Amino acid sequence: MNLEILTPDKKVFEGEVTAVTVPGTLGSFQILKDHAPIISTLEDGEVIIKANKDDEQRFFIKGGTVEAIHNKIVVLAEGIA
């Protein structure tokens, strides 16, 4: 899957990932390969990115939205803490 994390100022992350956990408005949820298409609002919280089982990155975002379709995920964050 390809993930992009964007803020109004810059591109924070772009790359291939195996899983992404985002802070949805109704609770955190994980996006895996071949996830059903989704668009959701995001709360302030951690985005957890896994590129493989030993590699994990974390970003704290200040709200935004996420869209996942055809194994392409875009997180539009209002900001990064």
C-alpha positions in Angstrom: 0.0 0.0 0.0 1.1 3.6 -0.6 0.7 6.1 2.2 0.9 9.9 2.0 0.6 12.2 5.0 0.1 15.8 4.1 -0.3 19.1 6.0 -1.0 22.5 4.6 2.7 23.2 4.8 4.4 20.1 3.6 4.4 16.4 2.8 5.3 14.6 6.1 5.5 11.1 4.8 5.3 9.1 1.6 6.1 5.4 1.1 5.0 1.8 1.0 3.4 0.5 4.2 1.8 -2.8 5.4 -0.6 -1.2 8.0 -1.7 2.3 9.2 -3.6 3.0 12.4 -5.4 6.4 12.5 -7.3 8.3 15.2 -10.8 8.3 13.8 -13.5 10.5 15.2 -15.3 7.5 16.6 -12.1 5.7 17.7 -8.9 4.5 16.2 -8.9 2.1 13.3 -6.4 0.2 11.2 -6.2 0.1 7.4 -4.6 -3.0 5.9 -4.1 -4.2 2.3 -7.3 -4.4 0.2 -9.3 -2.4 2.8 -12.7 -1.3 1.6 -12.8 2.2 0.3 -13.2 4.7 3.2 -13.2 8.4 3.9 -13.2 9.4 7.6 -12.6 12.5 9.8 -9.7 12.3 12.2 -9.2 13.6 15.8 -6.0 14.7 17.3 -3.9 11.6 18.0 -1.3 9.2 16.8 -0.9 7.8 13.3 1.0 4.5 13.6 2.7 3.4 10.4 4.1 -0.1 9.9 6.3 -0.8 6.9 7.1 -4.3 8.0 6.8 -6.2 11.3 10.0 -4.6 12.7 9.6 -1.1 11.4 7.2 1.3 13.0 6.9 5.1 12.8 4.5 7.4 14.8 3.3 10.9 14.0 1.0 12.9 16.3 -1.5 14.8 14.1 -3.9 17.6 14.9 -7.1 16.4 13.3 -7.9 16.0 9.6 -9.2 13.4 7.2 -8.2 10.1 5.7 -9.1 8.5 2.4 -8.2 4.9 1.4 -9.0 3.5 -2.0 -7.3 0.8 -4.1 -4.4 0.5 -1.6 -3.6 4.2 -1.7 -4.1 6.0 1.6 -4.0 9.8 2.0 -4.0 11.5 5.4 -4.7 15.2 5.2 -3.7 16.5 8.6 -4.4 20.0 9.9 -0.9 19.9 11.5 1.8 17.8 13.1 2.6 18.1 16.8 
